[in-house]
């Protein structure tokens, strides 16, 4: 059996080959992964919502427009190091396990986020202040490089095949919760202490909250077990190669690219269309509403919070529906929706009417739900266990470099052109990428992940999966019989034509 596609079998599947996943372990895995993701996006949410304040604190000598762009640029620059973190943590995750690496990423994330709250202002230490801010953001970027993809792999490998979409959707449910919590804390603090005190010291408090959140996340992840797929992979390697006992699997990045280039490209396409939309709506929009449309910061943030709360209700239903009708229809629907509705949505957002602004944002939010509702369940299924973490982390974080500049580039485009529709055009471009990706991707819903044996939620479901395999084999045999009969008929016809030709031209024999 090849270790590249380690569980591809030549013999029929047996009942003992199907992994029955314990429900308590699944619940613990989903909770641990989602909470870590919530913490990651809590920081991103806070940073997006206090960008105006950070601009004044760390770039006080610049104009308001330059302050905003500079603060958002500090948000975007760390995306450049995410591929490094992705490669590092991805390789570690495929060698030593998903659970260990996820515990490490949440520690690094919590420490670097907490340290942002400790940085003195520009007035206190000068140019060193924005430098320290950038260093903290770089550390965050490095840790996040392995965070989301590791959490997605962790949940996907624990999830039963028929419920992977629903269970994995809770990962991005956690990210939305993080955004909502970050925005809520900013609004609450700003209203309690006032804008002057918020600029003076209040902005630091949300970053200090990373410490207790990190401790809770670390506890949950440390208590979670290693995934069944990774455990089976190690056991398989030990049986096939006695020299591999106690050692980690060796992974070649060149092998990943050469063998799985199609999956890597599809992964990049899905991440681009999803994350560009994500950052445009949830990171850039508060700044767009306050700076370009001249709404008060609190007013703009409140609208976004209401929209995100609505997204929370939609998210699990998209994941559940994708288990029934597939992931591709949602990727296609979200992309088509962005292509068609981006300009109308931004016309509503720029209308000046609060009700229409909400409708425009809600339209974009529902389309975003179509994408993030299936991303975490789709991406891990494209790669076998042996390279799943490292391959996914590499592709994901390379594409996130492009997606991560969305807030900065959108702000710059609007400032340079004076055209408030620039964000809509931006979304339409990535929508085309999403459509192309949906066309070429293979459906993964309700199927075992690539190279893995099936996961079931009960013995009954395992027997149903086994019966489905036997039914599929019988159907394939029937189809093969039909093809054989058809070929035999064609051969008999050729023989008759050959004999007729010989009868007419015996001299040719």
HELIX and SHEET records of a PDB file:
HELIX    1   1 UNK A   15  UNK A   17  5                                   3    
HELIX    2   2 UNK A   23  UNK A   49  1                                  27    
HELIX    3   3 UNK A   51  UNK A   58  1                                   8    
HELIX    4   4 UNK A   64  UNK A   77  1                                  14    
HELIX    5   5 UNK A   79  UNK A   96  1                                  18    
HELIX    6   6 UNK A   98  UNK A  116  1                                  19    
HELIX    7   7 UNK A  122  UNK A  125  1                                   4    
HELIX    8   8 UNK A  128  UNK A  158  1                                  31    
HELIX    9   9 UNK A  161  UNK A  163  5                                   3    
HELIX   10  10 UNK A  164  UNK A  197  1                                  34    
HELIX   11  11 UNK A  198  UNK A  202  3                                   5    
HELIX   12  12 UNK A  203  UNK A  208  1                                   6    
HELIX   13  13 UNK A  210  UNK A  223  1                                  14    
HELIX   14  14 UNK A  228  UNK A  240  1                                  13    
HELIX   15  15 UNK A  242  UNK A  244  5                                   3    
HELIX   16  16 UNK A  253  UNK A  279  1                                  27    
HELIX   17  17 UNK A  280  UNK A  284  3                                   5    
HELIX   18  18 UNK A  285  UNK A  287  1                                   3    
HELIX   19  19 UNK A  288  UNK A  292  3                                   5    
HELIX   20  20 UNK A  297  UNK A  325  1                                  29    
HELIX   21  21 UNK A  328  UNK A  349  1                                  22    
HELIX   22  22 UNK A  354  UNK A  379  1                                  26    
HELIX   23  23 UNK A  380  UNK A  382  5                                   3    
HELIX   24  24 UNK A  385  UNK A  387  5                                   3    
HELIX   25  25 UNK A  388  UNK A  404  1                                  17    
HELIX   26  26 UNK A  406  UNK A  417  1                                  12    
HELIX   27  27 UNK A  422  UNK A  440  1                                  19    
HELIX   28  28 UNK A  459  UNK A  504  1                                  46    
HELIX   29  29 UNK A  506  UNK A  508  5                                   3    
SHEET    1   A 2 UNK A  19  UNK A  20  0                                        
SHEET    2   A 2 UNK A 455  UNK A 456  1                                        
END                                                                             
